[in-house]
């Protein structure tokens, strides 16, 4: 008799067995699929992290994705790999790293290939689509990147390095219209110390004392430089830059050659030419094409023309072996030296104009009245730009900064009330408007005048008590009352319409920061007093010496304004008609009499060998009517022999014996002599 168990065995359905087998197979395949999917996810994750590390330069995270045996087999530690990336990408300043065309391809169950391209920006520019290939391998159940040096730059192997050679361009020079240098590149010497050459004990102290006295460097400053963290006994420690011919043999001192910007005219052209200096962090933030250590224009024309003068840096990035031998070029850009800038400035005239101001606060502009070229733009007092380049001490800088006469101001571009020189413009507008005419006589009594009692305590004053005043006498004696009365008769509308034909409100095409010339603070005078004051060059007029010279160019050009230019680029002159030719010639003739007539305010400039027209002027800076204020002295001088020059000079707060006329008397004679010789 069979057991029940045997009966049950017999009754097991074969279909169940098949189903179990099928289910088992499906489960195994699912498990296989799951494991395969987990592998793919892990590979993708490792690839993504590795790419992110490269793009973000988070090299400290490389240990989480690199396979250890791959770099140890090449005799690298993880720290050495990380440092290698940092030294290259941070040291060279490689940024804006972007990956593209990222692709994973399976090689076998334990290995996949990661291919990608990197675009990056170096100090030399952008490198696009550098192709990389990396292997991601399975080790101890984890997928990691198999590292090799070619993952830094393709072509690297073993202990190869990356070298960056920076080729600095030579800065273009600034020259006058004869080609003479105003800002040049010149050989200098670095004064320095190699600590071991200082000896020991008392001998060391004696040598430091001699160095301090010889080169005007304080002992504290020398010791501060010697105490820097990087200093070693056999290293050259730079102290100061000096001109090559000043180098002398001093115990303990060494010299190294260097090239520096040099300004031959020194203070005489400082405010015009400016100076260069090292870039600051702010400069680097504003201009990503600059690099640390670059020299850029900091002020004046050096700043205005910096891009042209500076040129473009070049260089090369190379793969080199351990000995520094070149193996492969990664990037190469040729440097472009800066371009020279040639000005209309004349070195001789600039230097002489500065000298004749004798350090007084003021400005002199000398212009070619026919072509508009500016021969001289002088501001006094000034600073020595060579000190700014070679290293100005704090004491020297403080002396400049605290000087009450403000040597950093470019006075040739600053606005001033022009004083009595402006009477020439009022007379011109009156003549063209048929209000003023040569034989018209005004009867004026006394040294002060007011229109009526509505003016209150205000009155117009004059220097000479001449009763019957026509235009000729008004210009010769510089009569404020005459011109105030002429402007009031013209009325504001006529007077302003005449002024609007000049350059008020215009931006001049010059590489110099300068506010437009101003007639008044508001669009109307708002009072007869302000109209009267404006007529003789005061009121709210604000005109820079450059703008004044431009305005007065009408008298040597048949009534046309000749616009000023500073670049000697042979461009055609720019003009516009402001007054009629007949009016311009009448005024010029009267200005000649201001010099030739013994009563003329500019008679001290008379020289029978030359034909000079001139107008003097003062602008009083009054705090209160009836109180004597500081006076600015002006001189307008026109060569009427050959129209070789127009001179406009200003002296601030002048004292007896130092008016613009007195300071420029011998300078005008030198100008005539100079132009006759050319």
Buried (B, 14 or more C-beta within 10 A) or exposed (E): EEEEEEEEEEEEEEEEEEEEEEEEEEEEEEEEEEEEEEBBEBBBEBBEBBBEBBBEBEBEBBEEBBBEEBBEEBEBEBEEBBEBBEEBBEEBEBEEBEBEEBEBEEEEEEBBEBEBBBBBBBBBEEBEEBEBBBBBBBEEEEBBBBBBBBBBBBEBEEEBBBBBEBBBBBBBBBBBBEEBBBBBBBEBBBBBBBBEBBEEEEEBEBBBEBBBEEBEBEEEBBEEBBEEEEEEEEEEBBBBBBBEEEBEEBEBBBBEEBEBBBBBBBBBBBBBBBBBBEBEEEBBEEBEEBBEEBBBBBBBBBBBBBBEBBBBBBBBBBBBBEEEEEEBEBBEBEBBBBBBBBBBBBBBBBBBBBBBBEEBBBBBBBBBBBBBBBBBBBBBBBBBBBBBBBEBBEEBEEEBEEEEBBBBBBBBBBBBBBBBBBBBBBBBBBBBBEBBEEEBEBEBEEBEBBBEEEBEEBBBBBEEEBEEBBBBBBBBBBBBBBBBBBBBBBBBEBBBBBBEBBBBEBEBEBEBEBEBBBBBEEEEBEBBBBBBBBBBBBBBBBBBBBBBBBBBBBBBBBBBBBBBBBBBEEEEBEBBBBBBEEBBBBBBBBBBBBBBBEEBBBBEBBEEEBBBBBBBBBBBEEEEEEEEEEBBBBBBBBBBBEBBBBBBBBBBBBEEEBBBBBBBBEBBBBBBEBBEEE
